Amino acid sequence: MNIGQIISFGSYEWRVLDAQKDKALIITDAIIDQRPYHSAYTQITWAACSLRDYLNNDFYNSFTTEQRERIEPALNKNHDNEWYGTPGGIDTLDKIFLLSIDDAVCRYFGDSKSLLTNPGKNQRYWFQRKDVNNNKRVAYHNNGAAWWWLRSPGRVGVKAAYIHGDGNIGIQGNNIQKGNLDEGSCKGGVRPALWLKI
């Protein structure tokens, strides 16, 4: 497998983000669903959120037994938010997961680390709109560009970071769930990632 290659696995098309000798990191090429990060408006981290539970149970079990045997669990570090210091929570062992801020900024869509470690004085909520790597992070849902979740926390514990429809990093985050039930849920795009045994 080659980085950037599109492969089929299960019912989805996946993009290869990293290729090692015996496994590859893949992410769905498109946004496959839109869901809230958590089922309640409360302080939460990736380890306990309902989206993680869904991905590692219902979504994981949608694959055949043979396909599940090819998914290698990953020990994920859940770092604090780099700008706000919001706790990222404990490390997690995930079969299926979302990318982190670090993954999206420094590793798999080009290296924009300088923007992460040296935010401009007027930057509070976004990375630079003109980041050259924005276009690499754009994802589509129903033929239009849409925003999608990262697993990292946002500015506070009721927000999670995300990728805007233009590929920019929403490091402040979106609400994991709307505070008032009549507002409906804050549904963000879901792009599952996993390590696939080769």
Backbone as JSON Lines, residues from 0, in Angstrom:
{"i":0,"aa":"M","n":[0.83,-1.19,0.0],"ca":[0.0,0.0,0.0],"c":[0.87,1.24,0.0]}
{"i":1,"aa":"N","n":[0.38,2.28,-0.66],"ca":[1.11,3.53,-0.73],"c":[0.31,4.64,-0.07]}
{"i":2,"aa":"I","n":[0.99,5.57,0.59],"ca":[0.32,6.7,1.22],"c":[-0.43,7.51,0.16]}
{"i":3,"aa":"G","n":[-1.67,7.83,0.45],"ca":[-2.52,8.55,-0.48],"c":[-3.39,7.65,-1.34]}
{"i":4,"aa":"Q","n":[-3.09,6.36,-1.36],"ca":[-3.85,5.41,-2.16],"c":[-5.26,5.25,-1.59]}
{"i":5,"aa":"I","n":[-6.25,5.02,-2.46],"ca":[-7.61,4.74,-2.05],"c":[-7.85,3.24,-2.16]}
{"i":6,"aa":"I","n":[-8.32,2.64,-1.08],"ca":[-8.59,1.21,-1.06],"c":[-10.03,0.97,-0.61]}
{"i":7,"aa":"S","n":[-10.53,-0.21,-0.9],"ca":[-11.86,-0.62,-0.42],"c":[-11.69,-1.56,0.76]}
{"i":8,"aa":"F","n":[-12.47,-1.33,1.79],"ca":[-12.48,-2.23,2.95],"c":[-13.87,-2.15,3.56]}
{"i":9,"aa":"G","n":[-14.51,-3.29,3.71],"ca":[-15.89,-3.29,4.14],"c":[-16.75,-2.61,3.09]}
{"i":10,"aa":"S","n":[-17.62,-1.71,3.52],"ca":[-18.53,-1.03,2.59],"c":[-18.03,0.36,2.19]}
{"i":11,"aa":"Y","n":[-16.78,0.68,2.51],"ca":[-16.31,2.06,2.35],"c":[-15.02,2.14,1.55]}
{"i":12,"aa":"E","n":[-14.78,3.34,1.04],"ca":[-13.5,3.67,0.41],"c":[-12.65,4.39,1.45]}
{"i":13,"aa":"W","n":[-11.39,3.98,1.54],"ca":[-10.49,4.5,2.56],"c":[-9.22,5.07,1.92]}
{"i":14,"aa":"R","n":[-8.68,6.09,2.55],"ca":[-7.42,6.68,2.11],"c":[-6.3,6.23,3.04]}
{"i":15,"aa":"V","n":[-5.19,5.8,2.47],"ca":[-4.05,5.35,3.25],"c":[-3.27,6.57,3.75]}
{"i":16,"aa":"L","n":[-3.14,6.68,5.09],"ca":[-2.41,7.8,5.69],"c":[-0.99,7.42,6.06]}
{"i":17,"aa":"D","n":[-0.77,6.15,6.39],"ca":[0.55,5.68,6.79],"c":[0.66,4.22,6.4]}
{"i":18,"aa":"A","n":[1.8,3.83,5.84],"ca":[2.01,2.45,5.41],"c":[3.28,1.92,6.05]}
{"i":19,"aa":"Q","n":[3.13,0.87,6.85],"ca":[4.26,0.21,7.48],"c":[4.4,-1.2,6.92]}
{"i":20,"aa":"K","n":[5.36,-1.94,7.43],"ca":[5.65,-3.26,6.86],"c":[4.45,-4.19,6.93]}
{"i":21,"aa":"D","n":[3.75,-4.18,8.07],"ca":[2.69,-5.16,8.26],"c":[1.31,-4.56,8.5]}
{"i":22,"aa":"K","n":[1.2,-3.22,8.42],"ca":[-0.09,-2.6,8.66],"c":[-0.13,-1.21,8.02]}
{"i":23,"aa":"A","n":[-1.33,-0.71,7.86],"ca":[-1.51,0.63,7.28],"c":[-2.59,1.36,8.06]}
{"i":24,"aa":"L","n":[-2.39,2.65,8.25],"ca":[-3.41,3.51,8.87],"c":[-4.29,4.04,7.76]}
{"i":25,"aa":"I","n":[-5.59,3.82,7.89],"ca":[-6.53,4.26,6.86],"c":[-7.65,5.07,7.49]}
{"i":26,"aa":"I","n":[-8.21,5.99,6.71],"ca":[-9.34,6.82,7.13],"c":[-10.34,6.85,5.98]}
{"i":27,"aa":"T","n":[-11.62,6.88,6.31],"ca":[-12.6,6.93,5.22],"c":[-12.36,8.16,4.37]}
{"i":28,"aa":"D","n":[-12.42,7.98,3.07],"ca":[-12.11,9.08,2.17],"c":[-13.16,10.18,2.26]}
{"i":29,"aa":"A","n":[-14.38,9.78,2.53],"ca":[-15.49,10.75,2.66],"c":[-16.03,10.69,4.09]}
{"i":30,"aa":"I","n":[-16.81,11.67,4.45],"ca":[-17.56,11.65,5.7],"c":[-18.68,10.63,5.54]}
{"i":31,"aa":"I","n":[-18.74,9.64,6.41],"ca":[-19.7,8.56,6.22],"c":[-20.96,8.72,7.05]}
{"i":32,"aa":"D","n":[-20.95,9.66,7.99],"ca":[-22.1,9.83,8.88],"c":[-21.97,11.21,9.54]}
{"i":33,"aa":"Q","n":[-23.05,11.67,10.14],"ca":[-23.03,12.9,10.93],"c":[-23.68,12.6,12.27]}
{"i":34,"aa":"R","n":[-22.89,12.78,13.34],"ca":[-23.32,12.42,14.69],"c":[-22.8,13.43,15.69]}
{"i":35,"aa":"P","n":[-23.47,13.55,16.85],"ca":[-22.89,14.35,17.93],"c":[-21.69,13.61,18.52]}
{"i":36,"aa":"Y","n":[-20.8,14.34,19.13],"ca":[-19.62,13.76,19.77],"c":[-20.03,12.98,21.02]}
{"i":37,"aa":"H","n":[-21.04,13.48,21.7],"ca":[-21.52,12.8,22.9],"c":[-23.03,12.96,23.0]}
{"i":38,"aa":"S","n":[-23.64,12.11,23.8],"ca":[-25.1,12.07,23.88],"c":[-25.68,13.05,24.9]}
{"i":39,"aa":"A","n":[-24.81,13.77,25.61],"ca":[-25.29,14.73,26.61],"c":[-24.34,15.93,26.63]}
{"i":40,"aa":"Y","n":[-24.86,17.06,27.05],"ca":[-24.07,18.28,27.13],"c":[-23.38,18.31,28.49]}
{"i":41,"aa":"T","n":[-22.18,17.74,28.55],"ca":[-21.46,17.61,29.81],"c":[-19.96,17.54,29.53]}
{"i":42,"aa":"Q","n":[-19.16,17.81,30.52],"ca":[-17.71,17.71,30.38],"c":[-17.37,16.26,30.02]}
{"i":43,"aa":"I","n":[-16.6,16.08,28.95],"ca":[-16.31,14.72,28.49],"c":[-14.98,14.71,27.74]}
{"i":44,"aa":"T","n":[-14.34,13.58,27.73],"ca":[-13.15,13.38,26.89],"c":[-13.42,12.22,25.95]}
{"i":45,"aa":"W","n":[-12.51,12.01,25.02],"ca":[-12.65,10.94,24.03],"c":[-12.9,9.59,24.7]}
{"i":46,"aa":"A","n":[-12.22,9.29,25.78],"ca":[-12.31,7.97,26.41],"c":[-13.74,7.58,26.75]}
{"i":47,"aa":"A","n":[-14.56,8.55,27.16],"ca":[-15.9,8.24,27.66],"c":[-17.02,8.7,26.73]}
{"i":48,"aa":"C","n":[-16.69,9.29,25.59],"ca":[-17.75,9.87,24.74],"c":[-18.53,8.8,23.99]}
{"i":49,"aa":"S","n":[-19.76,9.12,23.65],"ca":[-20.63,8.16,22.98],"c":[-20.2,7.88,21.55]}
{"i":50,"aa":"L","n":[-19.5,8.81,20.91],"ca":[-19.04,8.56,19.55],"c":[-17.97,7.48,19.53]}
{"i":51,"aa":"R","n":[-17.08,7.5,20.52],"ca":[-16.08,6.43,20.63],"c":[-16.77,5.09,20.87]}
{"i":52,"aa":"D","n":[-17.78,5.08,21.75],"ca":[-18.52,3.84,22.03],"c":[-19.18,3.32,20.75]}
{"i":53,"aa":"Y","n":[-19.78,4.19,19.98],"ca":[-20.41,3.78,18.73],"c":[-19.4,3.18,17.76]}
{"i":54,"aa":"L","n":[-18.26,3.85,17.58],"ca":[-17.27,3.39,16.62],"c":[-16.68,2.03,17.0]}
{"i":55,"aa":"N","n":[-16.47,1.82,18.29],"ca":[-15.82,0.58,18.74],"c":[-16.79,-0.55,19.03]}
{"i":56,"aa":"N","n":[-18.06,-0.3,18.84],"ca":[-19.06,-1.35,19.03],"c":[-19.92,-1.5,17.78]}
{"i":57,"aa":"D","n":[-20.94,-0.66,17.62],"ca":[-21.85,-0.82,16.48],"c":[-21.13,-0.74,15.14]}
{"i":58,"aa":"F","n":[-20.29,0.28,14.97],"ca":[-19.61,0.42,13.69],"c":[-18.62,-0.72,13.48]}
{"i":59,"aa":"Y","n":[-17.84,-1.04,14.48],"ca":[-16.87,-2.15,14.39],"c":[-17.58,-3.46,14.04]}
{"i":60,"aa":"N","n":[-18.72,-3.7,14.66],"ca":[-19.44,-4.95,14.43],"c":[-20.16,-5.01,13.1]}
{"i":61,"aa":"S","n":[-20.16,-3.89,12.36],"ca":[-20.75,-3.91,11.02],"c":[-19.83,-4.6,10.02]}
{"i":62,"aa":"F","n":[-18.58,-4.83,10.39],"ca":[-17.65,-5.56,9.54],"c":[-17.82,-7.07,9.76]}
{"i":63,"aa":"T","n":[-17.44,-7.86,8.78],"ca":[-17.51,-9.31,8.92],"c":[-16.44,-9.79,9.91]}
{"i":64,"aa":"T","n":[-16.58,-11.03,10.35],"ca":[-15.59,-11.59,11.28],"c":[-14.2,-11.55,10.66]}
{"i":65,"aa":"E","n":[-14.09,-11.9,9.41],"ca":[-12.79,-11.89,8.72],"c":[-12.22,-10.48,8.66]}
{"i":66,"aa":"Q","n":[-13.08,-9.5,8.37],"ca":[-12.61,-8.12,8.31],"c":[-12.18,-7.62,9.7]}
{"i":67,"aa":"R","n":[-12.95,-7.95,10.73],"ca":[-12.59,-7.53,12.09],"c":[-11.24,-8.08,12.51]}
{"i":68,"aa":"E","n":[-10.91,-9.27,12.04],"ca":[-9.61,-9.87,12.39],"c":[-8.44,-9.1,11.78]}
{"i":69,"aa":"R","n":[-8.71,-8.3,10.77],"ca":[-7.66,-7.51,10.13],"c":[-7.48,-6.14,10.78]}
{"i":70,"aa":"I","n":[-8.37,-5.76,11.69],"ca":[-8.28,-4.47,12.36],"c":[-7.43,-4.62,13.61]}
{"i":71,"aa":"E","n":[-6.33,-3.9,13.66],"ca":[-5.41,-3.99,14.79],"c":[-5.68,-2.87,15.79]}
{"i":72,"aa":"P","n":[-5.99,-3.2,17.03],"ca":[-6.23,-2.15,18.04],"c":[-5.02,-1.23,18.19]}
{"i":73,"aa":"A","n":[-5.29,0.04,18.45],"ca":[-4.24,1.05,18.57],"c":[-4.31,1.7,19.94]}
{"i":74,"aa":"L","n":[-3.14,1.87,20.56],"ca":[-3.06,2.62,21.81],"c":[-2.89,4.09,21.45]}
{"i":75,"aa":"N","n":[-3.92,4.88,21.7],"ca":[-3.91,6.28,21.32],"c":[-3.61,7.19,22.5]}
{"i":76,"aa":"K","n":[-2.68,8.12,22.28],"ca":[-2.41,9.18,23.24],"c":[-3.44,10.29,23.01]}
{"i":77,"aa":"N","n":[-4.01,10.76,24.09],"ca":[-5.03,11.81,23.98],"c":[-4.51,13.07,24.68]}
{"i":78,"aa":"H","n":[-3.77,13.86,23.92],"ca":[-3.09,15.02,24.46],"c":[-4.08,16.14,24.8]}
{"i":79,"aa":"D","n":[-3.67,17.01,25.71],"ca":[-4.45,18.2,26.02],"c":[-4.5,19.11,24.79]}
{"i":80,"aa":"N","n":[-5.51,19.95,24.72],"ca":[-5.6,20.92,23.63],"c":[-4.38,21.85,23.66]}
{"i":81,"aa":"E","n":[-3.69,21.95,22.53],"ca":[-2.42,22.65,22.46],"c":[-2.52,24.15,22.72]}
{"i":82,"aa":"W","n":[-3.66,24.77,22.46],"ca":[-3.82,26.21,22.67],"c":[-4.45,26.54,24.01]}
{"i":83,"aa":"Y","n":[-5.35,25.7,24.48],"ca":[-6.14,26.04,25.67],"c":[-5.8,25.19,26.88]}
{"i":84,"aa":"G","n":[-5.08,24.1,26.67],"ca":[-4.72,23.23,27.78],"c":[-5.84,22.38,28.32]}
{"i":85,"aa":"T","n":[-6.96,22.3,27.61],"ca":[-8.09,21.48,28.03],"c":[-7.65,20.02,28.09]}
{"i":86,"aa":"P","n":[-7.94,19.32,29.18],"ca":[-7.48,17.93,29.31],"c":[-8.01,17.02,28.21]}
{"i":87,"aa":"G","n":[-7.09,16.21,27.68],"ca":[-7.46,15.25,26.64],"c":[-7.9,13.91,27.19]}
{"i":88,"aa":"G","n":[-7.64,13.69,28.48],"ca":[-8.07,12.44,29.1],"c":[-7.02,11.34,29.02]}
{"i":89,"aa":"I","n":[-7.41,10.17,29.45],"ca":[-6.51,9.02,29.52],"c":[-6.22,8.47,28.12]}
{"i":90,"aa":"D","n":[-5.14,7.71,28.0],"ca":[-4.85,7.0,26.77],"c":[-5.93,5.95,26.55]}
{"i":91,"aa":"T","n":[-6.21,5.63,25.3],"ca":[-7.27,4.68,24.99],"c":[-6.78,3.6,24.03]}
{"i":92,"aa":"L","n":[-7.3,2.42,24.18],"ca":[-7.06,1.33,23.24],"c":[-8.28,1.25,22.35]}
{"i":93,"aa":"D","n":[-8.11,1.61,21.08],"ca":[-9.24,1.73,20.16],"c":[-9.06,0.82,18.95]}
{"i":94,"aa":"K","n":[-10.14,0.16,18.59],"ca":[-10.16,-0.56,17.32],"c":[-10.43,0.42,16.19]}
{"i":95,"aa":"I","n":[-11.39,1.31,16.42],"ca":[-11.75,2.38,15.48],"c":[-11.65,3.69,16.24]}
{"i":96,"aa":"F","n":[-11.16,4.73,15.59],"ca":[-10.97,6.0,16.31],"c":[-11.06,7.18,15.35]}
{"i":97,"aa":"L","n":[-11.03,8.38,15.92],"ca":[-10.92,9.61,15.15],"c":[-9.49,10.11,15.27]}
{"i":98,"aa":"L","n":[-9.06,10.91,14.31],"ca":[-7.74,11.51,14.39],"c":[-7.7,12.57,15.48]}
{"i":99,"aa":"S","n":[-6.51,12.88,15.94],"ca":[-6.31,13.95,16.92],"c":[-5.89,15.24,16.21]}
{"i":100,"aa":"I","n":[-5.81,16.34,16.96],"ca":[-5.29,17.58,16.39],"c":[-3.89,17.35,15.84]}
{"i":101,"aa":"D","n":[-3.05,16.69,16.63],"ca":[-1.67,16.44,16.21],"c":[-1.63,15.63,14.91]}
{"i":102,"aa":"D","n":[-2.47,14.62,14.8],"ca":[-2.53,13.82,13.57],"c":[-2.87,14.69,12.37]}
{"i":103,"aa":"A","n":[-3.88,15.54,12.53],"ca":[-4.4,16.34,11.42],"c":[-3.48,17.5,11.05]}
{"i":104,"aa":"V","n":[-2.72,17.99,12.03],"ca":[-1.9,19.18,11.8],"c":[-0.46,18.83,11.42]}
{"i":105,"aa":"C","n":[0.1,17.82,12.08],"ca":[1.54,17.57,11.96],"c":[1.91,16.31,11.19]}
{"i":106,"aa":"R","n":[0.99,15.37,11.02],"ca":[1.41,14.07,10.52],"c":[0.88,13.69,9.14]}
{"i":107,"aa":"Y","n":[-0.43,13.72,8.96],"ca":[-1.02,13.02,7.82],"c":[-1.57,13.9,6.71]}
{"i":108,"aa":"F","n":[-1.57,15.2,6.9],"ca":[-2.08,16.11,5.87],"c":[-1.07,17.24,5.64]}
{"i":109,"aa":"G","n":[0.2,16.9,5.66],"ca":[1.24,17.92,5.59],"c":[1.6,18.37,7.0]}
{"i":110,"aa":"D","n":[2.67,19.14,7.1],"ca":[3.17,19.56,8.4],"c":[2.91,21.05,8.63]}
{"i":111,"aa":"S","n":[1.93,21.34,9.47],"ca":[1.62,22.71,9.85],"c":[1.93,22.94,11.33]}
{"i":112,"aa":"K","n":[2.93,22.22,11.83],"ca":[3.26,22.28,13.26],"c":[3.56,23.7,13.73]}
{"i":113,"aa":"S","n":[4.19,24.5,12.86],"ca":[4.55,25.86,13.27],"c":[3.31,26.67,13.62]}
{"i":114,"aa":"L","n":[2.19,26.4,12.97],"ca":[0.94,27.1,13.28],"c":[0.34,26.62,14.59]}
{"i":115,"aa":"L","n":[0.66,25.38,14.96],"ca":[0.14,24.83,16.21],"c":[0.93,25.35,17.4]}
{"i":116,"aa":"T","n":[2.22,25.45,17.23],"ca":[3.07,25.84,18.36],"c":[3.3,27.35,18.45]}
{"i":117,"aa":"N","n":[2.99,28.09,17.38],"ca":[3.19,29.54,17.38],"c":[1.97,30.27,16.83]}
{"i":118,"aa":"P","n":[0.86,30.22,17.53],"ca":[-0.34,30.9,17.02],"c":[-0.12,32.41,16.98]}
{"i":119,"aa":"G","n":[-0.71,33.06,15.99],"ca":[-0.63,34.52,15.9],"c":[-1.38,35.18,17.05]}
{"i":120,"aa":"K","n":[-1.03,36.41,17.33],"ca":[-1.62,37.08,18.49],"c":[-3.12,37.27,18.35]}
{"i":121,"aa":"N","n":[-3.62,37.3,17.1],"ca":[-5.06,37.48,16.9],"c":[-5.78,36.15,16.64]}
{"i":122,"aa":"Q","n":[-5.05,35.05,16.72],"ca":[-5.66,33.75,16.49],"c":[-6.19,33.19,17.81]}
{"i":123,"aa":"R","n":[-7.5,33.04,17.88],"ca":[-8.11,32.49,19.09],"c":[-8.88,31.2,18.8]}
{"i":124,"aa":"Y","n":[-9.47,31.1,17.63],"ca":[-10.37,30.0,17.36],"c":[-9.94,29.14,16.17]}
{"i":125,"aa":"W","n":[-9.15,29.72,15.26],"ca":[-8.84,29.05,14.0],"c":[-7.35,29.07,13.75]}
{"i":126,"aa":"F","n":[-6.93,28.13,12.93],"ca":[-5.62,28.24,12.31],"c":[-5.73,29.28,11.2]}
{"i":127,"aa":"Q","n":[-4.62,29.59,10.59],"ca":[-4.64,30.56,9.49],"c":[-5.48,30.04,8.34]}
{"i":128,"aa":"R","n":[-6.33,30.91,7.84],"ca":[-7.18,30.52,6.7],"c":[-6.37,30.14,5.48]}
{"i":129,"aa":"K","n":[-5.15,30.68,5.4],"ca":[-4.32,30.44,4.22],"c":[-3.29,29.33,4.43]}
{"i":130,"aa":"D","n":[-3.49,28.49,5.45],"ca":[-2.6,27.35,5.65],"c":[-2.56,26.52,4.36]}
{"i":131,"aa":"V","n":[-1.38,26.27,3.87],"ca":[-1.23,25.57,2.58],"c":[-1.76,24.14,2.63]}
{"i":132,"aa":"N","n":[-1.93,23.59,3.84],"ca":[-2.39,22.2,3.96],"c":[-3.9,22.07,4.15]}
{"i":133,"aa":"N","n":[-4.61,23.2,4.18],"ca":[-6.06,23.13,4.39],"c":[-6.75,22.23,3.37]}
{"i":134,"aa":"N","n":[-6.38,22.38,2.11],"ca":[-7.1,21.64,1.06],"c":[-6.93,20.13,1.21]}
{"i":135,"aa":"K","n":[-5.88,19.68,1.9],"ca":[-5.67,18.25,2.09],"c":[-6.61,17.66,3.13]}
{"i":136,"aa":"R","n":[-7.22,18.52,3.93],"ca":[-8.1,18.05,5.01],"c":[-9.58,18.13,4.64]}
{"i":137,"aa":"V","n":[-9.89,18.71,3.5],"ca":[-11.29,18.88,3.1],"c":[-11.92,17.5,2.87]}
{"i":138,"aa":"A","n":[-13.13,17.32,3.39],"ca":[-13.86,16.07,3.2],"c":[-15.3,16.39,2.79]}
{"i":139,"aa":"Y","n":[-15.93,15.43,2.15],"ca":[-17.25,15.67,1.56],"c":[-18.31,14.73,2.14]}
{"i":140,"aa":"H","n":[-19.53,15.28,2.18],"ca":[-20.69,14.51,2.6],"c":[-21.85,14.93,1.72]}
{"i":141,"aa":"N","n":[-22.48,13.97,1.07],"ca":[-23.59,14.26,0.15],"c":[-23.19,15.32,-0.88]}
{"i":142,"aa":"N","n":[-22.04,15.15,-1.48],"ca":[-21.54,15.96,-2.6],"c":[-21.13,17.39,-2.21]}
{"i":143,"aa":"G","n":[-21.09,17.68,-0.91],"ca":[-20.65,19.01,-0.49],"c":[-19.62,18.9,0.61]}
{"i":144,"aa":"A","n":[-18.7,19.86,0.67],"ca":[-17.71,19.88,1.75],"c":[-18.42,20.13,3.08]}
{"i":145,"aa":"A","n":[-17.98,19.41,4.11],"ca":[-18.62,19.54,5.42],"c":[-17.56,19.4,6.52]}
{"i":146,"aa":"W","n":[-17.9,19.86,7.72],"ca":[-16.95,19.77,8.82],"c":[-17.01,18.39,9.44]}
{"i":147,"aa":"W","n":[-15.86,17.98,10.05],"ca":[-15.79,16.66,10.66],"c":[-14.98,16.69,11.95]}
{"i":148,"aa":"W","n":[-15.37,15.77,12.86],"ca":[-14.81,15.72,14.21],"c":[-13.37,15.23,14.26]}
{"i":149,"aa":"L","n":[-12.61,15.77,15.21],"ca":[-11.38,15.16,15.71],"c":[-11.68,14.64,17.12]}
{"i":150,"aa":"R","n":[-10.81,13.8,17.66],"ca":[-11.09,13.28,19.0],"c":[-10.59,14.21,20.11]}
{"i":151,"aa":"S","n":[-9.78,15.19,19.76],"ca":[-9.17,16.09,20.75],"c":[-10.19,17.06,21.34]}
{"i":152,"aa":"P","n":[-9.95,17.51,22.57],"ca":[-10.87,18.47,23.18],"c":[-10.73,19.85,22.55]}
{"i":153,"aa":"G","n":[-11.78,20.66,22.7],"ca":[-11.74,22.04,22.24],"c":[-11.31,22.97,23.37]}
{"i":154,"aa":"R","n":[-11.81,24.19,23.33],"ca":[-11.42,25.23,24.31],"c":[-11.85,24.86,25.73]}
{"i":155,"aa":"V","n":[-12.98,24.18,25.85],"ca":[-13.5,23.73,27.15],"c":[-13.97,22.28,26.99]}
{"i":156,"aa":"G","n":[-14.32,21.66,28.12],"ca":[-14.65,20.24,28.1],"c":[-15.95,19.86,27.45]}
{"i":157,"aa":"V","n":[-16.77,20.84,27.06],"ca":[-18.02,20.53,26.35],"c":[-17.86,20.8,24.85]}
{"i":158,"aa":"K","n":[-16.62,20.96,24.4],"ca":[-16.35,21.15,22.98],"c":[-15.28,20.15,22.53]}
{"i":159,"aa":"A","n":[-15.35,19.76,21.27],"ca":[-14.32,18.91,20.67],"c":[-13.82,19.59,19.4]}
{"i":160,"aa":"A","n":[-12.53,19.44,19.14],"ca":[-11.92,20.04,17.96],"c":[-12.46,19.4,16.68]}
{"i":161,"aa":"Y","n":[-12.32,20.11,15.58],"ca":[-12.87,19.61,14.32],"c":[-12.14,20.23,13.14]}
{"i":162,"aa":"I","n":[-12.42,19.71,11.96],"ca":[-11.91,20.24,10.7],"c":[-13.06,20.95,10.01]}
{"i":163,"aa":"H","n":[-12.88,22.23,9.73],"ca":[-13.91,23.02,9.05],"c":[-14.09,22.53,7.62]}
{"i":164,"aa":"G","n":[-15.17,22.92,7.0],"ca":[-15.44,22.52,5.62],"c":[-14.38,22.97,4.63]}
{"i":165,"aa":"D","n":[-13.62,24.03,4.98],"ca":[-12.55,24.48,4.09],"c":[-11.2,23.86,4.44]}
{"i":166,"aa":"G","n":[-11.21,22.93,5.42],"ca":[-9.98,22.24,5.8],"c":[-9.22,22.89,6.94]}
{"i":167,"aa":"N","n":[-9.68,24.05,7.39],"ca":[-9.03,24.74,8.5],"c":[-9.31,23.99,9.8]}
{"i":168,"aa":"I","n":[-8.4,24.17,10.79],"ca":[-8.55,23.5,12.07],"c":[-9.4,24.34,13.01]}
{"i":169,"aa":"G","n":[-10.51,23.8,13.46],"ca":[-11.34,24.46,14.47],"c":[-10.84,24.06,15.85]}
{"i":170,"aa":"I","n":[-9.76,24.68,16.28],"ca":[-9.11,24.24,17.52],"c":[-9.9,24.65,18.76]}
{"i":171,"aa":"Q","n":[-10.76,25.68,18.65],"ca":[-11.64,26.01,19.76],"c":[-12.67,24.91,19.97]}
{"i":172,"aa":"G","n":[-13.11,24.28,18.89],"ca":[-14.05,23.18,18.97],"c":[-15.49,23.58,18.74]}
{"i":173,"aa":"N","n":[-16.31,22.58,18.48],"ca":[-17.76,22.71,18.39],"c":[-18.38,22.0,19.59]}
{"i":174,"aa":"N","n":[-19.58,22.38,19.96],"ca":[-20.26,21.74,21.08],"c":[-20.45,20.25,20.82]}
{"i":175,"aa":"I","n":[-20.13,19.45,21.84],"ca":[-20.3,18.01,21.7],"c":[-21.77,17.63,21.56]}
{"i":176,"aa":"Q","n":[-22.64,18.48,22.09],"ca":[-24.09,18.3,22.02],"c":[-24.69,19.64,22.4]}
{"i":177,"aa":"K","n":[-25.78,20.01,21.81],"ca":[-26.42,21.27,22.16],"c":[-26.92,21.24,23.6]}
{"i":178,"aa":"G","n":[-26.84,22.36,24.27],"ca":[-27.25,22.41,25.66],"c":[-28.74,22.29,25.86]}
{"i":179,"aa":"N","n":[-29.53,22.81,24.91],"ca":[-30.99,22.74,25.03],"c":[-31.53,21.74,24.03]}
{"i":180,"aa":"L","n":[-32.4,20.87,24.5],"ca":[-32.91,19.8,23.65],"c":[-33.63,20.34,22.42]}
{"i":181,"aa":"D","n":[-34.3,21.51,22.55],"ca":[-35.04,22.04,21.42],"c":[-34.12,22.57,20.32]}
{"i":182,"aa":"E","n":[-32.81,22.69,20.63],"ca":[-31.86,23.13,19.61],"c":[-31.4,21.97,18.73]}
{"i":183,"aa":"G","n":[-31.72,20.75,19.14],"ca":[-31.26,19.6,18.39],"c":[-29.81,19.28,18.72]}
{"i":184,"aa":"S","n":[-29.29,18.25,18.09],"ca":[-27.92,17.82,18.37],"c":[-26.94,18.54,17.46]}
{"i":185,"aa":"C","n":[-25.71,18.63,17.92],"ca":[-24.64,19.24,17.13],"c":[-23.95,18.12,16.36]}
{"i":186,"aa":"K","n":[-24.45,17.83,15.18],"ca":[-23.96,16.67,14.44],"c":[-22.79,17.06,13.53]}
{"i":187,"aa":"G","n":[-21.65,16.44,13.8],"ca":[-20.47,16.66,12.98],"c":[-20.17,15.44,12.12]}
{"i":188,"aa":"G","n":[-19.36,15.65,11.11],"ca":[-19.0,14.57,10.23],"c":[-18.11,13.54,10.92]}
{"i":189,"aa":"V","n":[-18.28,12.28,10.53],"ca":[-17.51,11.18,11.1],"c":[-16.65,10.56,10.0]}
{"i":190,"aa":"R","n":[-15.34,10.58,10.24],"ca":[-14.39,9.89,9.34],"c":[-13.6,8.9,10.2]}
{"i":191,"aa":"P","n":[-14.08,7.68,10.33],"ca":[-13.38,6.69,11.15],"c":[-11.97,6.4,10.59]}
{"i":192,"aa":"A","n":[-11.06,6.09,11.5],"ca":[-9.71,5.67,11.13],"c":[-9.41,4.36,11.85]}
{"i":193,"aa":"L","n":[-8.53,3.57,11.26],"ca":[-8.13,2.29,11.87],"c":[-6.81,1.83,11.29]}
{"i":194,"aa":"W","n":[-6.16,0.94,12.03],"ca":[-4.94,0.29,11.55],"c":[-5.34,-1.07,10.95]}
{"i":195,"aa":"L","n":[-5.03,-1.26,9.69],"ca":[-5.41,-2.46,8.95],"c":[-4.19,-3.35,8.75]}
{"i":196,"aa":"K","n":[-4.31,-4.6,9.19],"ca":[-3.22,-5.56,8.97],"c":[-3.09,-5.85,7.48]}
{"i":197,"aa":"I","n":[-1.89,-5.84,6.99],"ca":[-1.64,-6.14,5.57],"c":[-1.33,-7.63,5.42]}
